[in-house]
Amino acid sequence: MRIELVEAAKGRGDDRGAALPPTSLAFESGEAVRVVVETEQRPTVVGLLASGRMRPDAGALLLDGEHGRRREVRHRTALVDAPRVSDPEPDVSLGGAIAEELLYAGVPGDPRSVRRWAAQLGVEHLRALPIADVEPAARIRVLAELAVLRDRVEAVVLVSPDRHGGDPRAWWAEARRLADRGFAVLVVCGEAADAVLRDDEAHEAAEAAAPAAPTHDEEAAA
């Protein structure tokens, strides 16, 4: 699947006054994409639009190049950790958040199931910890992995993981792992986190483009 926002905007007025000025982006199955959105509210607005949970006032939401499929986008996309929309209450325990997410997915959320899922996700020792105190990569891994258990979900929109602090490479690795499994992944983040990841990507690209050092046999033949 391929989801696109084409000059999608929310609210009226100039860039400063609108809830979201015209914004375009695209993400599709098997890839993880970042979009940089600043201010407190706009990342959540982008997440709501890209996941089909909000209708743009201008522009369009497309699914596989087609208009008029916002309801289908909503059913096939998980909106993960969006502030004040889909993020857990900060004082709920990680175990409580797991139970809630399991119930959303139609999976039993009893204590035994919570323990089993926590162990599977590598966070069994953190179950009693308030989710606000769980390190960012573990938080994102738990919320995203449980979100994709929901029926029909093929895409994930992750909102502002950088607001939790920590190394952006950790949550970006989680996003890329989901993409490697075939999900379409959009991460809405700020400029500072994106700059760190862009620097890494530029370094990786430079290394890949550099000529390989000659082997011992090649040196001997020369």
PEQUIWO-V385781 format. One record per run of one state. SS is the DSSP state (alpha for helix, beta for strand, coil for the rest). FROM is the first residue (numbers start at 0). TO is the last residue. If there is no record, write none. Layout:
ss & from & to
SS & FROM & TO
SS & FROM & TO
This chain:
ss & from & to
coil & 0 & 0
beta & 1 & 9
coil & 10 & 18
beta & 19 & 27
coil & 28 & 30
beta & 31 & 35
coil & 36 & 40
alpha & 41 & 49
coil & 50 & 56
beta & 57 & 62
coil & 63 & 64
beta & 65 & 65
coil & 66 & 68
alpha & 69 & 75
beta & 76 & 79
coil & 80 & 91
beta & 92 & 92
alpha & 93 & 103
coil & 104 & 109
alpha & 110 & 119
coil & 120 & 122
alpha & 123 & 125
coil & 126 & 128
beta & 129 & 129
alpha & 130 & 132
coil & 133 & 134
alpha & 135 & 146
coil & 147 & 153
beta & 154 & 158
coil & 159 & 159
alpha & 160 & 163
coil & 164 & 166
alpha & 167 & 179
coil & 180 & 182
beta & 183 & 188
coil & 189 & 189
alpha & 190 & 208
coil & 209 & 214
alpha & 215 & 220
coil & 221 & 221
